[in-house]
Amino acid sequence: MLLILDDEHKEHLSFLTSVDVAVVREFCRIAMEFICKGDNPKVYQSAAQKMSVSVDTVQHGVQGLMYLLTECAKLMVTELDFQDSIMVLGFSEELKAVLLEVYLENRKEIRRLLSSMAMGLPQYHNLEWRLDVQVASRSLRHQVQPAIVLRLHTEESGEKKCKVLETDPVNLSHMAAVLESALNEMKGQHCRRIMRNIK
């Protein structure tokens, strides 16, 4: 799968064509530090002073590299697709080889970091239900009040939790209709395209 960069990212990465390969290696190292440990403005300032360019130029170059590496790792871009993705940037063969080497060395680590930052949502484990019907009380002899009691078991980070819910049949049928509508929406072309990009 090819990674398609927008014009802003192409502009940020275009700075790398005007610097030496050793500088690009240093930028890649800084980008990996950015991915692993977060942003460090002091690094941008020292690099900008050494190269006599603005801090924004250095920062945009590092952020462009970081975006390139994380998006390619997230989409599990192959070696050939990575080369094809950066071909439009006008890099020299040596620069392409350096970027490919950095990507191949670090993609597993980047994927591990991205998966550790993902939100942990509870997952469905089991559902038990019971139908309770009150057919009479002391004040009303002929009444029917159905209630459905649900025990929902979920699992989050290996820890199992149990929630007890009670509802009436009308609300339950409405919830079922809304959930079915959401499932049908997920089968649509637009949602599948979004899910493909999220993964």
Protein Blocks (a to p, Z undefined) as FASTA:
>chain_A
ZZdddfklmmmmmmmmmpcfklmmmmmmmmmmmmmnopcfklmmmmmmmnopafklmmmm
mmmmmmmmmmmmmnopafklmmmmmmmnopafklmmmmmmmmmmmmmmmmmmmmmmpccd
dddfbdcddddddfbdfklmbbcdddddddddddeehiacdddddddfklmmmmmmmmmm
mmmmmmpmklmmmmmmmZZ
